[in-house]
Amino acid sequence: MEPFRKIDEVAAPMGTPNVDTDQIIPARFLWRMRDDGWGHLLFNDLRFNDDGSEKPQFVLNRAEYRPARVLVADRNFGCGSSREHAVWSLYDYGFRAVIAPSFGDIFFNNSFQNGLLPIVQPIEVCEALRAALEQKPGAHIQVDLEAQKIIAPDGTEFDFTIDPFRKECLLAGTDEVRFTLSQADKIAAFEKTYENGMPWM
């Protein structure tokens, strides 16, 4: 996955609460491999009719929001079953951050493992951001992970919190497993020192 950089991108509002992982990526697509690409399947049943034509009322089918890289959602985004594929589809579409009042726990953790930044903000902040994006379609939101700030279309700044280790991994474009493997020499040295200090073990 790519290292997370400061972004200044079109943001899309999605004001529906409890958007679950089956809405993000329907279960019938889960047989696909990770490298097959998932972006075109994002929100499939919300975006498309049965004949494959677009539903014009869906936010990502509007020209102003198609290039969105930030999603401003409502509470409990990503609830439901524990499919990592939901994060894959958002990431492959191009999203790098999702701002919401709350997230499904497993979706929240999966996001960090796959390069997507989930940002928790108060309900009133999310409502204000969505209202600004609806009033001015195509407006940008900035996300500065290093400074832990969101900058709204009108320039208002909001701070957010993030676990320091998860922040470090996102900035480096790595996950917990890759980070651990990168420390193999240090781990081996520790084990050797530990073994020498306790020869009876």
LOSEMAR-533542 format. One record per residue (C-alpha): x, y, z. Coordinates in steps of 0.2 Angstrom, whole numbers, plus 5000, padded with zeros to 4 digits. Each point is the difference from the previous one (the first is absolute). Layout:
<sites>
XYZ/...
</sites>
This chain:
<sites>
500050005000/500550184997/500750115014/498750125006/500450184994/499150165004/498550014989/499050144993/498649914990/498250014995/498949935014/498349914999/498650015013/499149845004/498750045014/499349825002/500349935017/500449815003/500849984982/500549815002/501449914991/498749914989/499550174993/501850054998/500449834991/498649874997/500449835006/499949924983/501650084994/501149935015/500749864989/501150124991/501950015004/500750165008/501050044984/498549994989/499550185004/498550055010/499750184997/498749984986/498949895012/500050135014/498250035006/499449894985/498249985005/499850185005/500950074984/499349894987/498349934994/499849814996/500450044981/501750085005/499450184997/500450135013/498850065013/500150194997/499550055018/501549905008/501350135005/501549924991/499050004984/500050195000/501450074989/500550125014/500349865012/500749864989/501950055004/499750005019/501449945010/499250045017/498349945006/499050085014/498849875007/498849995014/500149895016/500449825000/500850004983/500749824995/498949905013/499549834996/501049854995/501950005001/500550004982/501750094996/499350014982/499050165006/501650095003/500849934984/498650074989/500150185008/501950004998/499949944982/498750124995/501250145007/499450045017/501450045012/499050065015/498349975007/499350135013/498649945011/499350025018/500349815003/500549844991/499749825001/501449935010/500749874988/499950124985/500950135010/501449885004/500149934982/500150184993/501750035009/500649834993/499650054982/500650194999/498350085003/499950135013/498449995011/499750175009/498850025015/499250175001/498550065010/498349984992/499850194998/501650014991/499649874988/498350084997/500850164997/501349934988/498649914990/499050154999/501450104993/500449874987/498149994995/500050194999/501550004989/500249834990/501849974996/500750095015/501749945007/500449945018/501850005006/500649865011/501750025008/500449845009/501750065006/499250155009/498449905003/498950144993/498550014988/499750164991/498350034994/499550084983/499850175010/501749985008/499449955017/501249885008/499649855011/501249895010/499949815000/500849875011/500949844994/501049875008/501850054998/500549824993/498650004987/500550184995/501849944997/499549854990/498850104989/501450144997/501249864995/498749904990/500249845010/498949905011/500449915017/500649844992/501250094987/500650115015/500449855010/500949914986/501050164997/500749995018/500649824998/501850045004/499650095016/498849865005/501449874996/501350105011/498850015014/499649825000/501949965000/500350125015/498549925009/500749834997/501750045005/499450085016/498949855005/501049844994/499049895011/498550034989/
</sites>
